[in-house]
């Protein structure tokens, strides 16, 4: 029989710090694999389309899905459950499936909390969902599909993990055409994301990604990556891309080959990436700049070596200073990604981090509140010590403290973060410098400065 699927990106909770909508790359990969195998795929992106649960009810009514596949993060988990309930109300016979990082580590609890949820797809979902669709098409059962957790006769059954996809080049390029791209424009254009690897060679205590995709670093070939970049420029008119890899430069020789491929094909495209401060060299950053890189996000995390050690981050402050120096010399914009309030951090340590970041002189900064996501050692540690104050996942937005340690109160942490942002952004010299740079990052930084200026005057924002 014919089987069709509707993939859903659930809305952000109203009470959370609002994030701008972004291209849901996971959904685009799922859609690409299913379409390649002959299935009809629809997408409802509640974030991009700004749909509430009520709006979704009307939208899903226009579809006749056999399967409703929903992705979620910790922040959108409760929204995903409401979407699941709504889908079942409108289409009682549809099969509801939930995937993503949060569902992977909360699988049994999700099934207990939501009777309308039929199955959890854990970790990498492309081939798991494809097998489910193939079995449904042949009227076969789905009880023994690897990588799934489901309910049977009142019991929750967890099948073994599906092996990771070793050859990432075999995956088709993400199906961007099934997404509402016109609603995902920023300053008049769509910034297309790419992921060129999965897994990580490190084991940071706060990170779900390595536990989701494994400790082995699996990479797409340089040719495959540049092929996708060329496809995006020719098919979608992309002029700016962003690499979603947690550490794009783990294999520096591969990055050099990607840069060479960009230049050899004369692709007119700008891009940015994330990296670790111990995985770049002066020469590599210069090559990246010549190949169109405009910015690098570095995981600074902390200005206290004791906190870095507690995180199992495996970097030191000298490496951070050196990476920022090299990036600035190469003419790249730098963004410092920082975690405040990690377990064990004191008020003095947090202030030391703020001072350290200001010494680095990044072009932009993200001060994120340490958030204990299920599946991480940080979550287990915070919960075991009785520090967790907020269990409502709608608040897990990295801007809201959800736990309090004996060393640092929630109130102190909120105050340190707000003052750190004001100290960074409320400088006329900074605003003028970013205005002169222009582009997506320059304009975005100026807007952020304005927002903090208004907040300092007493205006409230979500």
Sine and cosine of phi, psi and omega as CSV:
sin_phi,cos_phi,sin_psi,cos_psi,sin_omega,cos_omega
0.00,0.00,0.38,-0.92,0.07,-1.00
-0.97,0.25,0.65,-0.76,0.02,-1.00
-0.77,-0.64,0.78,-0.63,0.06,-1.00
-0.85,-0.52,0.35,-0.94,-0.10,-0.99
-0.73,-0.69,0.59,-0.80,0.17,-0.99
-0.91,-0.41,0.86,-0.51,0.03,-1.00
-0.99,-0.12,0.68,-0.73,-0.15,-0.99
-0.79,-0.61,0.74,-0.67,0.17,-0.98
-0.97,-0.24,0.94,-0.34,-0.13,-0.99
-0.95,0.32,0.33,-0.94,-0.02,-1.00
-0.96,0.28,0.38,-0.92,0.16,-0.99
-0.95,0.33,0.53,-0.85,0.09,-1.00
-0.93,0.38,0.58,-0.82,-0.07,-1.00
-0.89,0.46,-0.59,0.81,-0.11,-0.99
-0.99,0.11,-0.03,1.00,0.00,-1.00
-1.00,0.05,0.37,-0.93,0.17,-0.99
-0.87,0.50,0.85,-0.53,-0.16,-0.99
-0.97,0.23,0.71,-0.71,0.06,-1.00
-0.96,-0.28,0.55,-0.83,0.07,-1.00
-0.93,0.37,0.53,-0.85,0.04,-1.00
-0.90,0.43,0.54,-0.84,0.00,-1.00
-0.70,-0.71,0.30,-0.95,0.02,-1.00
-0.92,0.39,0.86,-0.51,0.01,-1.00
-0.98,0.21,1.00,0.00,-0.14,-0.99
-0.89,0.46,-0.57,0.82,0.02,-1.00
-0.87,0.49,-0.69,0.73,0.04,-1.00
-0.90,0.44,-0.65,0.76,0.00,-1.00
-0.90,0.44,-0.59,0.81,0.07,-1.00
-0.94,0.35,-0.69,0.72,0.04,-1.00
-0.85,0.53,-0.72,0.69,-0.01,-1.00
-0.88,0.47,-0.63,0.77,-0.02,-1.00
-0.90,0.43,-0.70,0.71,0.00,-1.00
-0.90,0.43,-0.67,0.74,-0.01,-1.00
-0.92,0.39,-0.70,0.72,0.02,-1.00
-0.89,0.46,-0.64,0.77,0.02,-1.00
-0.86,0.52,-0.48,0.88,-0.01,-1.00
-0.98,-0.18,0.30,0.95,0.18,-0.98
1.00,0.00,0.19,0.98,-0.03,-1.00
-1.00,-0.08,0.51,-0.86,0.08,-1.00
-1.00,0.06,0.78,-0.63,-0.09,-1.00
-0.81,-0.59,0.78,-0.62,0.15,-0.99
-0.91,-0.41,0.45,-0.90,0.02,-1.00
-0.77,-0.64,0.71,-0.71,0.17,-0.98
-0.88,-0.48,0.96,-0.28,0.00,-1.00
-0.99,-0.17,1.00,-0.07,-0.08,-1.00
-0.90,0.44,-0.50,0.87,-0.02,-1.00
-0.95,0.31,-0.76,0.65,-0.02,-1.00
-0.93,0.37,-0.61,0.79,-0.04,-1.00
-1.00,0.04,-0.03,1.00,0.02,-1.00
0.81,0.59,0.79,0.62,-0.02,-1.00
-0.99,-0.14,0.72,-0.70,0.17,-0.99
-0.99,0.10,0.05,-1.00,0.05,-1.00
-0.87,0.49,-0.61,0.79,0.04,-1.00
-0.91,0.41,-0.65,0.76,0.06,-1.00
-0.89,0.46,-0.66,0.75,0.01,-1.00
-0.88,0.48,-0.63,0.77,0.01,-1.00
-0.84,0.54,-0.68,0.73,0.03,-1.00
-0.93,0.37,-0.63,0.78,-0.05,-1.00
-0.93,0.36,-0.71,0.71,-0.03,-1.00
-0.93,0.38,-0.40,0.92,0.06,-1.00
-0.91,0.42,-0.39,0.92,0.01,-1.00
-0.98,0.18,-0.23,0.97,-0.04,-1.00
-0.97,-0.24,0.31,-0.95,0.10,-1.00
-0.81,-0.59,0.90,0.43,-0.12,-0.99
-0.98,0.20,0.67,-0.74,0.19,-0.98
-0.99,0.16,-0.54,0.84,0.00,-1.00
-0.75,-0.66,0.71,-0.71,0.13,-0.99
-0.91,-0.42,0.93,-0.36,0.00,-1.00
-0.97,-0.24,0.83,-0.55,-0.13,-0.99
-0.87,-0.50,0.75,-0.67,0.08,-1.00
-0.98,-0.20,0.39,-0.92,0.07,-1.00
-0.33,-0.94,0.47,-0.88,0.22,-0.98
-0.98,-0.17,-0.02,-1.00,0.09,-1.00
-0.87,0.49,-0.66,0.75,-0.04,-1.00
-0.90,0.44,-0.56,0.83,-0.05,-1.00
-0.97,-0.22,0.20,0.98,-0.05,-1.00
-0.87,0.50,-0.76,0.64,-0.04,-1.00
-0.92,0.40,-0.59,0.81,0.09,-1.00
-0.88,0.47,-0.64,0.77,0.01,-1.00
-0.89,0.46,-0.63,0.78,0.04,-1.00
-0.91,0.41,-0.63,0.78,0.05,-1.00
-0.91,0.42,-0.62,0.79,0.06,-1.00
-0.89,0.45,-0.66,0.75,0.02,-1.00
-0.87,0.49,-0.74,0.68,0.01,-1.00
-0.87,0.50,-0.68,0.74,-0.02,-1.00
-0.91,0.41,-0.68,0.73,0.01,-1.00
-0.86,0.52,-0.66,0.75,0.00,-1.00
-0.93,0.36,-0.57,0.82,0.03,-1.00
-0.90,0.43,-0.67,0.74,-0.05,-1.00
-0.98,0.21,-0.66,0.75,-0.02,-1.00
-0.79,-0.62,0.99,0.15,-0.09,-1.00
-0.84,0.55,-0.44,0.90,-0.07,-1.00
-1.00,-0.03,-0.04,1.00,-0.01,-1.00
-0.96,0.29,0.42,-0.91,0.09,-1.00
-1.00,-0.09,0.79,-0.61,-0.03,-1.00
-0.97,-0.26,0.76,-0.65,-0.06,-1.00
-0.77,-0.64,0.71,-0.71,0.03,-1.00
-0.88,-0.48,0.72,-0.69,0.03,-1.00
-0.71,-0.70,0.00,-1.00,-0.02,-1.00
0.91,-0.41,0.11,-0.99,-0.05,-1.00
-0.86,0.52,-0.76,0.66,-0.09,-1.00
-0.89,0.45,-0.72,0.70,-0.01,-1.00
-0.88,0.47,-0.57,0.83,0.00,-1.00
-0.85,0.52,-0.67,0.74,-0.08,-1.00
-0.98,-0.17,0.03,1.00,-0.04,-1.00
-0.77,-0.63,0.42,0.91,-0.20,-0.98
-0.88,0.48,-0.77,0.64,-0.02,-1.00
-0.92,0.39,-0.62,0.78,0.00,-1.00
-0.92,0.39,-0.63,0.78,0.00,-1.00
-0.88,0.47,-0.67,0.74,0.02,-1.00
-0.92,0.39,-0.56,0.83,0.05,-1.00
-0.94,0.33,-0.61,0.79,-0.07,-1.00
-0.98,0.18,-0.34,0.94,-0.09,-1.00
-0.71,-0.70,0.99,-0.12,0.01,-1.00
-0.87,0.48,-0.39,0.92,-0.02,-1.00
-0.99,0.17,-0.13,0.99,-0.01,-1.00
-1.00,0.05,0.82,-0.57,-0.08,-1.00
-1.00,-0.02,-0.59,0.80,-0.13,-0.99
-0.41,-0.91,0.53,-0.85,0.13,-0.99
-0.95,-0.31,0.73,-0.68,0.18,-0.98
-0.97,-0.23,0.87,-0.50,-0.08,-1.00
-0.99,-0.12,0.51,-0.86,0.09,-1.00
0.82,0.57,-0.63,-0.78,-0.05,-1.00
-0.89,0.45,0.79,-0.61,-0.16,-0.99
-0.96,-0.27,-0.14,0.99,-0.16,-0.99
-0.85,0.53,-0.82,0.57,-0.09,-1.00
-0.99,0.17,-0.42,0.91,0.08,-1.00
-0.91,0.40,-0.74,0.67,0.02,-1.00
-0.91,0.42,-0.62,0.79,0.03,-1.00
-0.88,0.48,-0.68,0.73,0.01,-1.00
-0.91,0.42,-0.64,0.77,0.05,-1.00
-0.86,0.50,-0.72,0.69,0.00,-1.00
-0.89,0.46,-0.67,0.74,0.01,-1.00
-0.89,0.46,-0.64,0.77,0.01,-1.00
-0.93,0.38,-0.67,0.74,0.03,-1.00
-0.89,0.45,-0.64,0.77,0.00,-1.00
-0.88,0.48,-0.56,0.83,-0.01,-1.00
-1.00,-0.09,0.18,0.98,0.00,-1.00
0.86,0.52,0.60,0.80,0.05,-1.00
-0.96,-0.28,0.36,-0.93,0.00,-1.00
-0.96,0.30,0.34,-0.94,-0.03,-1.00
-0.89,-0.46,0.32,0.95,-0.10,-0.99
-0.92,0.38,-0.46,0.89,-0.11,-0.99
-0.92,-0.39,0.49,0.87,0.04,-1.00
-0.97,0.22,0.82,-0.58,0.00,-1.00
-0.89,0.46,0.58,-0.81,0.05,-1.00
0.99,0.12,0.30,0.95,-0.02,-1.00
-0.83,-0.55,0.42,-0.91,0.15,-0.99
-0.78,-0.63,0.71,-0.70,-0.08,-1.00
-0.48,-0.88,0.11,-0.99,-0.04,-1.00
-0.96,-0.28,0.74,-0.67,0.02,-1.00
-0.56,-0.83,0.85,-0.52,0.01,-1.00
0.80,0.60,0.63,0.78,0.03,-1.00
0.99,0.10,-0.13,0.99,0.02,-1.00
-0.97,-0.24,0.47,-0.88,0.08,-1.00
-0.99,-0.17,0.84,-0.54,-0.07,-1.00
-0.94,-0.33,0.77,-0.64,0.05,-1.00
-0.91,-0.42,0.94,-0.33,0.06,-1.00
-0.96,0.29,0.28,-0.96,0.01,-1.00
-0.89,0.46,0.40,-0.92,0.04,-1.00
-0.89,0.46,0.54,-0.84,0.15,-0.99
-0.98,0.18,0.67,-0.74,0.06,-1.00
-0.85,0.52,0.55,-0.83,0.02,-1.00
-0.92,0.40,0.44,-0.90,0.06,-1.00
-0.96,0.28,0.92,-0.39,-0.07,-1.00
-0.98,0.20,-0.66,0.76,-0.02,-1.00
-0.98,-0.20,1.00,-0.07,-0.05,-1.00
-0.94,0.35,-0.32,0.95,0.03,-1.00
-0.91,0.41,-0.34,0.94,-0.03,-1.00
-0.97,0.25,-0.27,0.96,0.03,-1.00
-0.97,0.26,0.67,-0.75,0.09,-1.00
-0.94,0.35,0.35,-0.94,0.06,-1.00
-0.89,0.45,0.53,-0.84,-0.01,-1.00
-0.80,0.60,0.60,-0.80,-0.04,-1.00
-1.00,0.08,0.97,0.26,-0.02,-1.00
-0.89,0.45,-0.43,0.90,-0.07,-1.00
-0.92,0.40,-0.28,0.96,0.01,-1.00
-1.00,0.02,-0.05,1.00,-0.04,-1.00
-0.99,-0.15,0.42,-0.91,0.04,-1.00
-0.98,0.18,0.94,0.33,-0.14,-0.99
-0.86,0.50,-0.56,0.83,-0.05,-1.00
-0.90,0.44,-0.36,0.93,0.03,-1.00
-1.00,-0.02,0.01,1.00,-0.04,-1.00
-0.93,-0.38,0.37,0.93,0.00,-1.00
-0.98,0.18,0.60,-0.80,0.11,-0.99
-0.81,-0.59,0.88,-0.48,-0.03,-1.00
0.80,0.60,0.67,0.75,0.13,-0.99
1.00,0.03,0.00,1.00,0.01,-1.00
-0.58,-0.82,0.35,-0.94,0.04,-1.00
-1.00,-0.09,0.79,-0.62,0.10,-0.99
-1.00,-0.09,0.94,-0.33,-0.10,-1.00
-1.00,0.10,0.74,-0.67,0.04,-1.00
-1.00,0.01,0.50,-0.87,0.14,-0.99
-0.74,-0.67,0.54,-0.84,0.19,-0.98
-0.84,-0.55,0.81,-0.58,-0.11,-0.99
-0.94,-0.33,0.03,1.00,-0.03,-1.00
-0.38,-0.93,0.26,-0.96,0.12,-0.99
-0.64,-0.77,0.52,-0.86,-0.03,-1.00
1.00,-0.02,0.12,-0.99,-0.03,-1.00
-0.45,-0.90,0.51,-0.86,0.00,-1.00
-1.00,0.01,-0.05,1.00,0.01,-1.00
-0.92,-0.40,0.07,-1.00,-0.19,-0.98
-0.62,-0.79,0.74,0.67,-0.06,-1.00
-0.85,0.52,0.65,-0.76,-0.12,-0.99
-0.91,0.40,-0.35,0.94,-0.08,-1.00
-0.99,-0.14,-0.03,1.00,-0.22,-0.98
-0.98,-0.21,0.76,-0.65,0.11,-0.99
-1.00,0.00,-0.40,0.92,-0.14,-0.99
-0.86,0.51,-0.72,0.70,-0.04,-1.00
-0.92,0.39,-0.53,0.85,0.02,-1.00
-0.98,0.19,-0.36,0.93,0.05,-1.00
-0.99,0.14,-0.69,0.72,-0.14,-0.99
-0.94,-0.35,-0.01,1.00,0.11,-0.99
1.00,-0.09,0.32,-0.95,-0.06,-1.00
-1.00,0.06,-0.22,0.98,0.08,-1.00
-0.99,0.15,0.75,-0.67,-0.02,-1.00
-1.00,0.03,0.95,-0.32,-0.01,-1.00
-0.98,-0.21,0.75,-0.66,-0.15,-0.99
-0.83,-0.56,0.59,-0.81,0.22,-0.98
-0.97,0.22,0.46,-0.89,0.02,-1.00
-0.94,0.33,0.46,-0.89,0.03,-1.00
-0.82,0.57,-0.66,0.75,-0.01,-1.00
-0.88,0.47,-0.70,0.72,-0.01,-1.00
-0.88,0.47,-0.64,0.77,0.02,-1.00
-0.91,0.42,-0.74,0.67,-0.02,-1.00
-0.93,0.37,-0.54,0.84,0.10,-1.00
-0.85,0.53,-0.69,0.72,0.00,-1.00
-0.92,0.38,-0.63,0.77,0.03,-1.00
-0.87,0.50,-0.69,0.72,0.01,-1.00
-0.91,0.41,-0.63,0.77,0.03,-1.00
-0.87,0.50,-0.68,0.73,-0.02,-1.00
-0.92,0.40,-0.59,0.80,0.01,-1.00
-0.95,0.32,-0.62,0.79,-0.05,-1.00
-0.99,0.13,-0.66,0.75,-0.07,-1.00
-0.99,0.15,-0.66,0.75,-0.11,-0.99
-0.92,-0.40,0.02,1.00,0.01,-1.00
0.92,0.39,0.47,0.88,-0.05,-1.00
-0.91,0.41,0.71,-0.71,0.08,-1.00
-0.88,-0.48,-0.14,0.99,0.03,-1.00
-0.56,-0.83,0.72,-0.69,-0.03,-1.00
-0.79,-0.61,0.34,-0.94,0.08,-1.00
-0.67,-0.74,0.75,-0.66,0.02,-1.00
-1.00,0.04,0.83,-0.56,-0.04,-1.00
-1.00,0.08,-0.09,1.00,0.00,-1.00
-0.81,0.58,0.68,-0.74,0.03,-1.00
-0.89,0.45,-0.52,0.85,0.05,-1.00
-0.57,-0.82,1.00,0.01,-0.11,-0.99
-0.88,0.47,-0.51,0.86,-0.16,-0.99
-0.98,-0.20,0.43,0.90,0.02,-1.00
-0.83,0.55,-0.74,0.67,0.07,-1.00
-0.97,-0.23,0.99,-0.15,-0.13,-0.99
-0.93,0.36,-0.54,0.84,0.02,-1.00
-0.92,0.40,-0.57,0.82,0.05,-1.00
-0.91,0.41,-0.67,0.75,0.02,-1.00
-0.89,0.46,-0.65,0.76,0.04,-1.00
-0.87,0.49,-0.64,0.77,0.03,-1.00
-0.93,0.37,-0.59,0.81,0.07,-1.00
-0.89,0.45,-0.70,0.71,0.03,-1.00
-0.88,0.48,-0.66,0.75,0.03,-1.00
-0.89,0.45,-0.64,0.77,0.01,-1.00
-0.90,0.43,-0.64,0.76,0.04,-1.00
-0.87,0.49,-0.72,0.70,-0.03,-1.00
-0.94,0.33,-0.65,0.76,0.00,-1.00
-0.89,0.45,-0.57,0.82,0.00,-1.00
-1.00,0.00,-0.05,1.00,0.02,-1.00
0.82,0.58,0.73,0.69,0.02,-1.00
-0.97,0.26,0.81,-0.59,0.03,-1.00
-1.00,-0.04,0.99,0.15,-0.07,-1.00
-0.54,-0.84,0.65,-0.76,0.10,-1.00
-0.99,-0.14,0.45,-0.89,-0.01,-1.00
-0.44,-0.90,0.32,-0.95,0.09,-1.00
-0.70,-0.71,0.18,-0.98,-0.04,-1.00
-0.40,-0.91,0.18,-0.98,0.13,-0.99
-0.95,-0.30,0.52,-0.86,0.04,-1.00
-0.42,-0.91,0.15,-0.99,0.12,-0.99
-0.99,-0.11,0.52,-0.85,-0.04,-1.00
-0.94,0.33,-0.30,0.95,0.01,-1.00
-0.99,-0.11,0.18,0.98,-0.05,-1.00
-0.80,-0.60,0.55,0.83,0.10,-0.99
-0.68,-0.73,0.39,-0.92,0.13,-0.99
-0.78,-0.63,0.27,-0.96,0.04,-1.00
-0.86,0.51,-0.69,0.72,-0.03,-1.00
-0.91,0.42,-0.66,0.75,0.00,-1.00
-0.90,0.44,-0.69,0.72,-0.02,-1.00
-0.89,0.45,-0.60,0.80,0.05,-1.00
-0.92,0.40,-0.65,0.76,0.03,-1.00
-0.91,0.42,-0.62,0.78,0.03,-1.00
-0.89,0.45,-0.68,0.74,0.02,-1.00
-0.87,0.50,-0.71,0.70,-0.01,-1.00
-0.90,0.44,-0.44,0.90,-0.03,-1.00
-1.00,-0.04,0.17,0.99,0.10,-1.00
0.95,-0.31,-0.03,1.00,0.03,-1.00
-0.92,0.38,0.73,-0.68,0.01,-1.00
-0.92,-0.39,-0.35,0.94,-0.06,-1.00
-0.41,-0.91,0.51,-0.86,0.07,-1.00
-0.78,-0.63,0.77,-0.64,0.12,-0.99
-1.00,-0.04,0.85,-0.52,0.02,-1.00
-0.95,-0.32,0.68,-0.73,0.09,-1.00
-0.99,0.16,1.00,0.04,0.03,-1.00
-0.95,0.30,-0.71,0.70,0.06,-1.00
0.92,0.39,-0.81,0.59,-0.06,-1.00
-0.39,-0.92,0.43,-0.90,0.11,-0.99
-0.98,-0.18,0.16,0.99,0.04,-1.00
-0.92,-0.38,0.84,-0.54,-0.01,-1.00
-0.90,0.43,-0.55,0.84,0.03,-1.00
-0.88,0.47,-0.66,0.75,0.01,-1.00
-0.93,0.37,-0.67,0.74,0.05,-1.00
-0.85,0.52,-0.65,0.76,0.02,-1.00
-0.91,0.41,-0.65,0.76,0.03,-1.00
-0.89,0.45,-0.53,0.85,0.02,-1.00
-0.97,0.26,-0.24,0.97,-0.17,-0.98
0.87,0.50,0.61,0.79,-0.05,-1.00
-0.97,0.22,-0.44,0.90,0.05,-1.00
0.88,0.48,0.64,0.77,0.15,-0.99
-0.73,-0.69,0.22,-0.98,0.10,-1.00
-0.78,-0.63,0.23,-0.97,-0.11,-0.99
-0.91,0.42,-0.54,0.84,0.01,-1.00
-0.90,0.44,-0.63,0.77,0.03,-1.00
-0.90,0.44,-0.62,0.79,0.02,-1.00
-0.91,0.41,-0.73,0.68,0.01,-1.00
-0.86,0.52,-0.68,0.74,-0.04,-1.00
-0.92,0.40,-0.68,0.74,-0.02,-1.00
-0.89,0.46,-0.67,0.75,0.01,-1.00
-0.93,0.37,-0.62,0.79,0.04,-1.00
-0.88,0.48,-0.74,0.68,-0.01,-1.00
-0.90,0.44,-0.67,0.74,-0.02,-1.00
-0.91,0.42,-0.66,0.75,0.04,-1.00
-0.90,0.44,-0.66,0.75,0.03,-1.00
-0.88,0.47,-0.55,0.83,-0.01,-1.00
-0.98,0.21,-0.16,0.99,-0.01,-1.00
1.00,0.09,0.33,0.95,0.02,-1.00
-1.00,-0.03,0.56,-0.83,0.17,-0.99
-0.97,0.25,0.59,-0.81,-0.02,-1.00
-0.87,-0.50,0.63,-0.78,0.06,-1.00
-0.81,-0.58,0.80,-0.60,0.01,-1.00
-0.99,-0.12,0.86,-0.51,0.06,-1.00
-0.99,-0.17,0.85,-0.53,-0.18,-0.98
-0.79,-0.62,0.61,-0.79,0.07,-1.00
-0.93,-0.37,0.83,-0.56,0.05,-1.00
-0.94,-0.34,0.65,-0.76,0.09,-1.00
1.00,0.00,0.31,0.95,0.04,-1.00
-0.88,0.48,0.59,-0.81,-0.01,-1.00
-0.76,0.65,0.78,-0.62,-0.02,-1.00
0.99,-0.16,-0.28,0.96,0.00,-1.00
-0.96,0.28,0.67,-0.74,0.07,-1.00
-0.98,-0.18,0.12,-0.99,0.05,-1.00
-0.88,0.48,-0.67,0.74,0.00,-1.00
-0.90,0.44,-0.63,0.77,0.03,-1.00
-0.90,0.44,-0.65,0.76,0.01,-1.00
-0.90,0.43,-0.68,0.74,0.03,-1.00
-0.92,0.40,-0.56,0.83,0.07,-1.00
-0.89,0.45,-0.62,0.78,0.03,-1.00
-0.90,0.44,-0.71,0.71,0.01,-1.00
-0.87,0.50,-0.69,0.73,0.01,-1.00
-0.90,0.43,-0.66,0.75,0.00,-1.00
-0.88,0.47,-0.69,0.72,0.01,-1.00
-0.88,0.48,-0.68,0.73,-0.01,-1.00
-0.90,0.44,-0.54,0.84,0.05,-1.00
-0.93,0.37,-0.49,0.87,-0.01,-1.00
-0.95,0.32,-0.40,0.92,-0.01,-1.00
0.81,0.58,0.81,0.59,0.06,-1.00
-0.95,0.32,0.31,-0.95,0.07,-1.00
-0.97,0.23,-0.42,0.91,0.04,-1.00
-0.45,-0.89,0.26,-0.97,-0.06,-1.00
-0.54,-0.84,0.54,-0.84,0.15,-0.99
-0.83,-0.56,0.93,-0.37,0.08,-1.00
-1.00,-0.09,0.97,-0.26,-0.07,-1.00
-0.96,-0.27,0.70,-0.71,0.04,-1.00
-0.96,0.28,0.74,-0.68,0.04,-1.00
-0.83,0.56,0.86,-0.50,-0.08,-1.00
-0.85,-0.53,0.86,-0.51,-0.06,-1.00
-0.99,0.16,0.99,-0.11,-0.01,-1.00
-0.99,0.12,0.68,-0.73,0.08,-1.00
-0.81,0.59,0.65,-0.76,-0.03,-1.00
0.98,-0.20,-0.16,0.99,-0.02,-1.00
-0.95,-0.31,0.46,-0.89,0.10,-1.00
-0.86,0.52,-0.52,0.86,0.02,-1.00
-0.88,0.48,-0.68,0.74,0.03,-1.00
-0.88,0.47,-0.73,0.68,-0.02,-1.00
-0.88,0.47,-0.66,0.75,-0.04,-1.00
-0.91,0.42,-0.73,0.69,-0.02,-1.00
-0.90,0.44,-0.67,0.74,-0.03,-1.00
-0.93,0.36,-0.68,0.73,-0.01,-1.00
-0.89,0.46,-0.51,0.86,0.00,-1.00
-1.00,0.05,-0.01,1.00,0.04,-1.00
0.96,0.29,0.41,0.91,-0.06,-1.00
-1.00,-0.01,-0.25,0.97,-0.08,-1.00
-0.94,0.35,0.88,-0.48,-0.04,-1.00
-0.98,-0.21,-0.47,0.88,-0.04,-1.00
-0.82,-0.57,0.86,-0.52,0.02,-1.00
-0.95,-0.31,0.02,1.00,0.04,-1.00
-0.98,0.21,0.94,-0.33,-0.07,-1.00
-0.90,0.43,-0.28,0.96,0.08,-1.00
-0.88,0.47,-0.27,0.96,-0.03,-1.00
-0.98,-0.19,0.02,1.00,-0.06,-1.00
-1.00,0.07,0.91,0.41,-0.15,-0.99
-0.95,-0.32,0.15,0.99,-0.04,-1.00
0.90,0.43,0.12,0.99,0.10,-1.00
-0.91,-0.42,-0.18,0.98,-0.06,-1.00
-0.88,-0.47,0.85,-0.53,0.08,-1.00
-0.91,0.42,0.73,-0.68,0.00,-1.00
-0.88,-0.47,-0.06,1.00,0.10,-0.99
-0.63,-0.77,0.31,-0.95,-0.02,-1.00
-0.69,-0.72,0.82,-0.58,0.02,-1.00
-0.99,-0.14,0.28,-0.96,0.04,-1.00
-0.88,0.47,-0.36,0.93,-0.08,-1.00
-1.00,0.02,-0.32,0.95,-0.13,-0.99
-0.46,-0.89,0.89,-0.46,-0.03,-1.00
-0.98,0.18,0.36,-0.93,0.05,-1.00
-0.86,0.50,-0.67,0.74,-0.02,-1.00
-0.89,0.45,-0.70,0.72,0.01,-1.00
-0.89,0.45,-0.66,0.75,-0.03,-1.00
-0.90,0.44,-0.69,0.72,0.03,-1.00
-0.88,0.47,-0.65,0.76,-0.02,-1.00
-0.93,0.37,-0.68,0.74,0.01,-1.00
-0.88,0.47,-0.69,0.72,-0.02,-1.00
-0.90,0.44,-0.72,0.69,-0.03,-1.00
-0.91,0.42,-0.68,0.73,0.02,-1.00
-0.92,0.40,-0.55,0.83,0.03,-1.00
-0.90,0.43,-0.69,0.72,0.04,-1.00
-0.90,0.44,-0.69,0.72,-0.01,-1.00
-0.90,0.43,-0.65,0.76,0.01,-1.00
-0.89,0.46,-0.57,0.82,-0.04,-1.00
-0.98,0.20,-0.73,0.68,-0.16,-0.99
-1.00,0.00,-0.47,0.88,-0.11,-0.99
-1.00,0.03,0.83,0.55,0.06,-1.00
-0.78,-0.62,0.86,-0.52,0.01,-1.00
-0.81,0.59,-0.61,0.79,-0.01,-1.00
-0.89,0.45,-0.60,0.80,0.01,-1.00
-0.92,0.39,-0.72,0.69,-0.01,-1.00
-0.87,0.50,-0.70,0.71,0.00,-1.00
-0.90,0.43,-0.64,0.77,0.00,-1.00
-0.90,0.44,-0.66,0.75,-0.02,-1.00
-0.97,0.26,-0.54,0.84,0.09,-1.00
-0.88,0.47,-0.64,0.77,-0.02,-1.00
-0.92,0.38,-0.47,0.88,0.01,-1.00
-0.97,0.25,-0.58,0.82,0.02,-1.00
0.89,0.45,-0.34,-0.94,0.00,-1.00
0.94,0.33,-0.05,-1.00,-0.03,-1.00
-0.85,0.53,-0.73,0.68,-0.07,-1.00
-0.94,0.34,-0.67,0.74,-0.01,-1.00
-0.88,0.47,-0.76,0.65,-0.02,-1.00
-0.91,0.41,-0.65,0.76,0.02,-1.00
-0.88,0.47,-0.66,0.75,0.00,-1.00
-0.91,0.41,-0.63,0.78,0.04,-1.00
-0.90,0.43,-0.66,0.75,0.04,-1.00
-0.89,0.45,-0.64,0.77,0.03,-1.00
-0.90,0.43,-0.64,0.76,0.05,-1.00
-0.86,0.51,-0.69,0.72,0.01,-1.00
-0.88,0.47,-0.66,0.75,0.00,-1.00
-0.88,0.48,-0.67,0.74,0.01,-1.00
-0.95,0.32,-0.52,0.86,0.09,-1.00
-0.89,0.45,-0.71,0.71,0.01,-1.00
-0.92,0.40,-0.60,0.80,0.03,-1.00
-0.91,0.42,-0.62,0.79,0.03,-1.00
-0.90,0.44,-0.45,0.89,0.04,-1.00
-0.99,0.13,-0.08,1.00,0.05,-1.00
0.94,-0.34,-0.02,1.00,0.02,-1.00
-0.96,0.26,0.61,-0.79,-0.03,-1.00
-0.97,-0.25,0.65,-0.76,0.04,-1.00
-0.79,-0.61,0.42,-0.91,0.03,-1.00
-0.93,0.36,0.00,0.00,0.00,0.00
